[in-house]
Amino acid sequence: MLRFLIRGTVGSVCIYGLSFLSGMAGLIVPVGINLLTFLSCAFLGLPGLLLVYGLSFIHLYV
């Protein structure tokens, strides 16, 4: 249970950091920190983080 919460928290921090860095670079991919993104990062880890960003990118640019 603790590992689940740690992975979700680290995923949320990564989403915040990537959103900040991509905004500075001029690439706007709006990924919010909410329950769905927290759970996808907590269950899947790095693939969940990539899934969230991939879906957001596809939704915006395709």
C-alpha positions as CSV (number, residue, x, y, z in Angstrom):
1,M,0.0,0.0,0.0
2,L,2.8,2.4,0.8
3,R,4.6,1.6,-2.4
4,F,1.3,2.4,-4.3
5,L,1.1,5.8,-2.6
6,I,4.7,6.6,-3.2
7,R,4.5,5.8,-7.0
8,G,1.4,7.9,-7.3
9,T,3.0,10.8,-5.5
10,V,6.2,10.6,-7.5
11,G,4.1,10.4,-10.7
12,S,2.2,13.5,-9.7
13,V,5.4,15.4,-9.0
14,C,6.7,14.3,-12.4
15,I,3.6,15.5,-14.1
16,Y,4.0,18.9,-12.4
17,G,7.7,19.1,-13.3
18,L,7.1,18.0,-16.9
19,S,4.3,20.5,-17.3
20,F,6.5,23.3,-16.0
21,L,9.5,22.4,-18.2
22,S,7.4,21.9,-21.3
23,G,5.7,25.3,-20.7
24,M,9.1,26.9,-20.5
25,A,10.1,25.2,-23.8
26,G,6.9,26.5,-25.5
27,L,5.2,23.1,-25.8
28,I,1.8,23.2,-24.1
29,V,0.5,19.7,-23.2
30,P,-2.2,20.3,-20.5
31,V,-2.0,17.4,-18.2
32,G,-3.7,18.0,-14.8
33,I,-3.0,16.3,-11.6
34,N,-6.3,14.6,-10.6
35,L,-7.4,11.2,-9.3
36,L,-7.3,9.5,-12.7
37,T,-3.7,10.6,-13.4
38,F,-2.7,9.7,-9.9
39,L,-4.1,6.2,-10.2
40,S,-2.6,5.6,-13.6
41,C,0.8,6.6,-12.3
42,A,0.3,4.5,-9.1
43,F,-0.8,1.4,-10.9
44,L,1.4,1.5,-13.9
45,G,4.4,3.6,-12.9
46,L,6.4,5.1,-15.7
47,P,4.2,3.6,-18.4
48,G,1.2,5.2,-16.8
49,L,2.9,8.6,-16.9
50,L,3.7,8.1,-20.6
51,L,0.2,7.0,-21.2
52,V,-1.3,10.1,-19.7
53,Y,1.0,12.4,-21.7
54,G,0.5,10.3,-24.9
55,L,-3.2,10.5,-24.7
56,S,-3.1,14.3,-24.0
57,F,-0.7,14.8,-26.9
58,I,-2.9,12.8,-29.3
59,H,-6.0,14.6,-28.1
60,L,-4.5,18.0,-28.9
61,Y,-2.5,17.4,-32.0
62,V,-4.2,14.6,-34.0
